[in-house]
């Protein structure tokens, strides 16, 4: 399997550091014990003798060993202190957390997606910069968990958007299964052949509006010039530029040209879109490298038919090379109301320990944020390719946007596919929101 010196990477833009997603009563009634309360076992904190962690993974079979290791590591250092992991449903997670924040009580520690979901809630979190110790050098992905230059969560995984493809579908379409498309023109040719063979070229679910995030961040590296990409990340975004227009026109055109499975706006991304791809019902999908819809989950179904490629180059005259868009994936932050911040931080350190993160990678398939983990033992070629691309990565385009703008983009993406708005109307509304 290809390697990048195990997991030792030197990344750009700081995250790839130098040495590398209502009323309290309503939610409580709807969610029962998952709602934030102060009673034991309810998902609330009862003091320094007990720490409660909210996440959306601790109930998963694939992460069982990771959480067990983190808990045992912490309890060995703090005998008698109870640790309770409360797995919340992901589609309700940030609503429940928002209610806890409004009430000023809830878990001691919370899991966050990097980017907008973390930044929008930074005021409810403790800044951690003076508490990181050796985590700062051992882990990567920090920029996704910063707001106004302060760090509010510790990265556990990385997140990126590679293009996965099914070699068997390519072969059925008369294409070379070992030659994925390198340019948009090649991808368009491949999609025509795959469609003619009876498969969807791409699997897509946009019921939640999330498809446009994957599309923007997935195709962006092959459309934007390096300078334009960096300007976007820095907040200097021109929504009327030809390149931004091209991405949204391509979103509309690919649907109109029949690239996708039927009923995109009524198909859930998690997990219908990825289940279709795993089941051989599509040639390509823009997937993840963190916690779900990644190389490991696809490999379980596709095996040697699983391939992966970087974003295709749209205009070779403007973009000479492309890269995997990647940054910090998920991490843990300490809530302001915790009664013992130092104790909570110790638990975060256990959750980000090398031994725990190694299990997250090996058992659950998430590319860990710990750069000391050796990935060479994994014999899935797609994983090795992904790891080898990480040193040249840049952060995801969509995570630079605010939660408000992302929500608007979700709705507009659905309306654009259904023909209820034009690209001009979409770009005008997004530009007005992104101020």
Buried (B, 14 or more C-beta within 10 A) or exposed (E): BEBBBBBBBBBBBEBBBEEBBEEBEEBBEEBEEBBBBEEEEBBBBBEBEBBBBBBBBBBBEBBBBBBEBBBEBBBEEBEEBEBBBBBBEBEBBBBBBBBBBBBEBBBBBBBBBBBBBBBBBBEBBBBBEEBBEEBBBBBBBBBBBBBEEEBBBBBBBBBBBBBBBBBBBBBBBEBEBEEBBBBBBBBBEBBBBBBEBEBBBBBBBBBBBBBBBBBBBBBBBBBBEBEBBBBBBEEEBBBEBEBBBBBBBBBBEBBEBEBBBEEBBEBBBBEBBBBBBBEBBBBBBBBBBBBBBBBBBBBEBBEEBBBBBBBBBBBEEBBEEBBBBBBBBBBBBBBEBBBBBEBBBBBBBBBBBBBBBBBBBBBBBBBBBBBBBEBBEBEBBBBBBBBBBBBBBBBBBBBBBBBEBBBBBBBBBBBBBEEEBEBEEBBBBBBEBBE
